[in-house]
């Protein structure tokens, strides 16, 4: 019994290890007084102030300091998402997807904020805004599931998540939502190099449903936006499916028609040979009806 449980947990060892670290750090953080909590969050934040002063360790520390409410509100969903990706792609690829999304989106958002502040589009106070948590990495992992979705439904999957992420950006106009959109696209991109995923099973499909609910809550954290985001997602998925169908139809029209004379069926070839052999027999002296048979051969 115990060896079987250990073997199962070993298949999701990265998920289990990360979940334990998050739980320990969150419990310790909750036990601190509010002033110390704010200090820890500011120190671990990947804001422009910390990055400009060379605090690159925040790229790692921000992934284990989560300021998203009670632990039970987000950790089970995160475990479902990470476990699904780890079972589909294995541990190393899960870490690659998470790291690319977390670090890549953080740096790209930081570059955008720096340009916006430099041009006066945003106030300088944004350089010290708190920016901690696992949401960029989790969103990238969500995007990395894309190549594992069956080809028939993949356009709907892509259209749904891109539309939901864009809706969140337009509605909230917050740099964190922009980071989620960037991380989602990075996850979709990096997973194209992952090769073939593990085949789908019923437990994996159940994990996909739970992970999708968690991913939706990460992208749309305002209850008032749940309805509009879902409508936008349905519209985006439907539009993507329509575009994919139209593209397949155009490709079918552009494909050159097969030339019937290029490959004669094997049965016709055999029949033609038999007729020729019969005609040669009638060509012998005294044979009758050779003209009729040769006419048949010519007609073939």
C-alpha positions in Angstrom: 0.0 0.0 0.0 2.7 2.5 1.1 5.0 1.7 -1.8 2.1 2.2 -4.3 1.3 5.6 -2.8 5.0 6.6 -2.9 5.2 5.5 -6.6 2.2 7.6 -7.5 3.5 10.6 -5.7 6.9 10.2 -7.4 5.2 10.8 -10.7 4.2 14.3 -9.5 7.2 15.0 -7.3 7.6 18.5 -8.6 4.0 19.4 -7.9 4.1 17.8 -4.4 7.4 19.5 -3.5 6.3 22.9 -4.7 2.9 22.6 -2.9 4.7 21.8 0.4 7.0 24.8 0.0 4.1 27.1 -0.7 2.1 25.7 2.2 5.0 26.2 4.7 5.8 29.7 3.5 2.1 30.7 3.5 1.6 29.4 7.1 4.7 31.3 8.3 3.6 34.5 6.5 0.1 34.3 8.1 1.7 34.0 11.5 3.5 37.3 11.1 2.1 40.6 12.1 0.7 42.8 9.2 3.8 45.1 9.2 6.2 42.2 8.8 4.0 40.6 6.2 4.1 43.8 4.1 7.9 43.9 4.5 8.4 40.3 3.4 6.1 40.9 0.4 7.9 44.1 -0.6 11.3 42.3 -0.3 10.1 39.4 -2.5 8.3 41.5 -5.1 9.5 41.6 -8.6 8.7 45.3 -9.1 10.8 47.8 -11.0 12.4 49.1 -7.8 13.8 45.7 -6.8 14.8 44.7 -10.3 16.6 48.0 -11.0 18.6 47.6 -7.9 19.8 44.2 -8.9 17.5 42.1 -6.6 17.3 39.3 -9.1 16.6 36.8 -6.3 13.1 38.1 -6.3 12.5 36.2 -9.5 12.8 33.1 -7.4 11.4 34.3 -4.1 8.3 35.8 -5.6 7.2 32.4 -6.8 6.9 31.0 -3.3 5.4 34.0 -1.6 1.7 34.0 -2.4 -0.6 36.8 -1.2 -3.9 35.4 -2.6 -6.0 34.8 0.5 -6.5 31.6 2.5 -4.4 28.7 1.5 -7.4 26.3 0.8 -8.9 28.8 -1.6 -6.1 28.4 -4.2 -3.7 25.6 -3.4 -6.0 22.6 -4.3 -6.6 24.1 -7.8 -2.9 24.8 -8.3 -2.1 21.2 -7.4 -4.6 20.0 -10.0 -3.1 22.2 -12.7 0.5 21.3 -12.0 -0.2 17.6 -11.5 -2.0 17.5 -14.8 0.9 19.1 -16.6 3.4 16.9 -14.9 1.6 13.7 -15.8 1.2 14.9 -19.4 4.7 16.3 -20.0 6.8 14.8 -17.1 8.6 16.8 -14.4 11.4 18.5 -16.4 9.0 20.0 -18.9 6.6 21.2 -16.2 9.5 23.1 -14.6 10.5 24.6 -18.0 7.0 25.8 -18.7 6.6 27.3 -15.2 10.0 29.0 -15.3 9.6 30.4 -18.8 6.2 31.8 -17.9 7.2 33.2 -14.4 10.5 34.7 -15.4 9.6 35.6 -19.0 6.3 37.3 -18.2 7.8 39.1 -15.2 10.7 40.6 -17.3 8.5 41.5 -20.2 6.0 43.2 -17.9 8.8 45.0 -16.2 10.1 46.3 -19.5 6.7 47.6 -20.4 6.2 49.3 -17.1 9.7 50.9 -17.4 8.8 52.3 -20.8 5.4 53.5 -19.6 6.9 55.3 -16.6 9.7 56.8 -18.7 7.1 58.3 -21.1 4.9 59.5 -18.3 2.0 57.2 -19.1 2.0 55.6 -15.6 2.9 57.2 -12.2 6.3 56.4 -10.7 4.5 54.8 -7.7 3.9 51.7 -9.9 7.6 50.9 -9.7 7.1 49.9 -6.0 3.9 48.0 -6.5 3.7 44.5 -4.9 4.1 41.7 -7.5 4.4 38.3 -5.9 2.8 34.9 -6.4 2.7 31.9 -8.7 0.1 33.2 -11.1 2.4 33.9 -14.1 3.9 30.4 -13.8 0.6 28.8 -13.3 -0.9 30.6 -16.3 2.1 29.5 -18.5 1.5 25.9 -17.4 -2.1 26.3 -18.4 -1.0 27.4 -21.8 1.5 24.5 -22.0 -1.4 22.0 -21.9 -2.5 23.3 -25.4 -0.5 20.8 -27.6 -1.9 17.9 -25.5 -5.5 18.9 -26.3 -6.9 16.7 -29.1 -6.3 18.4 -32.5 -10.1 18.6 -33.2 -10.7 20.8 -30.1 -7.4 22.6 -29.9 -8.7 25.8 -31.8 -11.6 26.1 -29.3 -9.2 25.7 -26.4 -6.8 28.4 -27.7 -9.7 30.8 -28.6 -11.3 30.4 -25.2 -8.3 31.2 -23.1 -6.9 34.0 -25.3 -10.3 35.7 -25.3 -10.7 35.3 -21.5 -7.2 36.7 -20.9 -7.8 39.6 -23.3 -11.1 40.4 -21.6 -9.4 40.6 -18.2 -6.8 43.0 -19.6 -9.5 45.2 -21.1 -11.7 45.2 -18.1 -9.1 45.7 -15.3 -6.4 47.5 -17.2 -3.8 46.1 -14.7 -0.3 45.1 -15.5 -0.8 41.8 -13.7 -3.5 40.9 -16.2 -1.1 41.8 -19.0 1.4 39.5 -17.4 -1.1 36.7 -17.4 -1.8 37.1 -21.1 2.0 37.1 -21.8 2.6 34.0 -19.7 -0.3 32.2 -21.4 1.2 32.8 -24.8 4.7 31.9 -23.6 3.3 28.6 -22.3 1.6 27.8 -25.5 4.8 28.6 -27.4 7.3 26.7 -25.3 5.1 23.6 -25.2 5.3 23.2 -29.0 8.8 21.9 -28.4 7.8 19.3 -25.8 7.0 16.4 -28.2 4.2 13.9 -27.7 2.3 14.0 -24.4 1.0 11.1 -22.4 -2.3 9.7 -23.7 -5.5 11.0 -22.1 -7.3 8.9 -19.5 -10.4 9.5 -17.4 -8.5 10.8 -14.3 -6.5 13.2 -16.5 -9.7 14.5 -18.1 -11.1 15.1 -14.6 -7.9 17.0 -13.6 -8.3 19.0 -16.8 -11.8 20.2 -15.7 -10.5 21.2 -12.2 -7.4 22.8 -13.6 -9.5 24.8 -16.1 -11.7 26.1 -13.3 -8.6 27.2 -11.4 -7.1 28.8 -14.5 -10.3 30.8 -15.1 -10.2 32.1 -11.5 -6.6 33.1 -11.9 -7.2 35.1 -15.1 -10.6 36.6 -13.9 -10.3 37.4 -10.2 -13.3 39.7 -10.1 -16.7 38.0 -9.6 -18.4 40.7 -11.6 -16.4 39.7 -14.7 -17.1 36.0 -14.6 -20.1 36.3 -16.9 -18.6 38.7 -19.5 -15.3 36.7 -19.5 -17.2 33.4 -20.1 -19.2 34.9 -22.9 -16.0 36.3 -24.5 -14.4 32.9 -24.1 -17.3 31.1 -25.8 -17.2 33.7 -28.6 -13.4 33.3 -29.0 -13.6 29.5 -29.0 -16.4 29.5 -31.6 -14.5 32.0 -33.8 -11.4 29.9 -33.6 -13.2 26.7 -34.5 -14.9 28.5 -37.5 -11.5 29.8 -38.7 -9.9 26.4 -38.4 -12.8 24.8 -40.4 -12.5 27.5 -43.1 -8.7 27.0 -43.3 -9.2 23.2 -43.7 -11.8 23.8 -46.4 -9.5 26.2 -48.3 -6.6 23.7 -48.1 -8.8 21.0 -49.5 -9.7 23.3 -52.4 -6.1 24.1 -53.1 -5.0 20.5 -53.1 -4.6 19.3 -56.7 -7.0 16.6 -57.9 -5.6 13.1 -58.4 -5.0 12.1 -62.1 -7.0 8.9 -62.7 -4.6 7.9 -65.6 -1.5 8.3 -63.4 -2.2 5.0 -61.5 -4.3 2.4 -63.3 -6.0 0.0 -60.8 -4.2 -3.3 -60.5 -7.3 -5.2 -61.5 -7.6 -3.4 -64.8 -3.9 -4.1 -65.5 -4.4 -7.8 -65.0 -7.5 -7.9 -67.1 -5.7 -6.1 -69.9 -2.9 -8.6 -69.8 -5.3 -11.5 -70.0 -7.0 -10.0 -73.1 -3.7 -9.4 -74.8 -2.6 -13.1 -74.2 -6.0 -14.3 -75.6 -5.6 -12.1 -78.6 -2.1 -13.5 -79.3 -3.6 -17.0 -79.3 -6.1 -16.1 -81.9 -3.4 -14.7 -84.1 -2.3 -18.3 -84.8 -3.0 -19.6 -88.4 -6.6 -20.5 -88.8 -7.8 -18.6 -85.8 -11.0 -16.8 -86.2 -12.4 -13.7 -84.5 -9.0 -12.1 -83.8 -10.2 -8.8 -85.2 -13.1 -8.7 -82.7 -10.8 -9.5 -79.7 -8.2 -7.0 -80.8 -10.9 -4.4 -81.0 -11.9 -5.2 -77.4 -8.2 -4.8 -76.4 -8.0 -1.5 -78.2 -11.1 -0.3 -76.5 -9.6 -1.1 -73.1 
